[in-house]
Amino acid sequence: HPSSKYNKMFVVRRRTRARPSSIFRHIENIATEAAKISPVGDPRIVETARSIPSLVRSKQPTERCPTNVHRLYVEVLEAHNLLSHSLHGYADPYCSLHLKTPSDMLLPRKRYHTYYVEKTLDPKWQNQRFELEVPPEAVTSKRGIMLRVKVYDFAIFGTDSFLGQCDVQLSKLQDEQEHDAWFPLLQRSAKLFRSQEEVSGSIHLKIRWVYTKFGLLRSKHGVAVARRQQVEEFLTAQERQLRTVTLQQKKKTLLVVPCHYH
């Protein structure tokens, strides 16, 4: 009822940084007042007002966790002994990775891509780290959920050539440790492609699946330690370069012989 006198009572102003408990309390007060002053002949207002707090509370998560969605951290490092499909004998390889689940036919997952490396069969990638969302049911599911990494040969014209793929089952990553390993590249599982594809080589990945608070803290600690090592290596290289420049300047000053004219 837009023109009724009860309309102002259901207006909740926007509050910044409001706590959930205060919001629930405010909604309960609105529901109580609306139930008191609602017309006797219209019981729908009373029923709707009293059901608001329970509906809002039922949509809140029961367990508070730093991440509501489980995460899969993947770093693509390098590949070795890839097969070339071009005439010049090289390839421009890149990787495409996604999480494969039984519900892919209904809701396809987001795909991630690395940059391509020009003219090589042993590519190396730098800073290619990805964070994938994992459904919570993956903890109890033993099969059907896996990480799929595909390697392609980038083509400016036409379609990219398939160079191989690897599948990593999430059931093998339940220890929440970082797995640093090489995985062989295989053909696609569909029978349509098996007779037409030739693949070879392997790919080097770092994978960690995090689904608990302790695993999350341990992964963040590992990232912080790795970042600290990178900063220390950078500072060491800068100091070495600075010492080299200062020594070169000193040598130049010593070689310069002042000339005195009479």
Secondary structure, DSSP 8 states (H G I E B T S, - for coil): -TTSTTTGGG-----TT--HHHHHHHHHHHHHHHHHHS-TT-HHHHHHHHHHHHHHHHTS-SS--S-SSEEEEEEEEEEES----STTS---EEEEEEEE-GGGGTS----EE----SS-SS-B-SS-EEEEEE-GGGTT--SS-EEEEEEEE--SSS--EEEEEEEEEGGGGTT---EEEEEE-B--SSHHHHTT-----EEEEEEEEE-SHHHHHHHHHHHHHHHHHHHHHHHHHHHHHHHHHHHHHHHHHHH-------
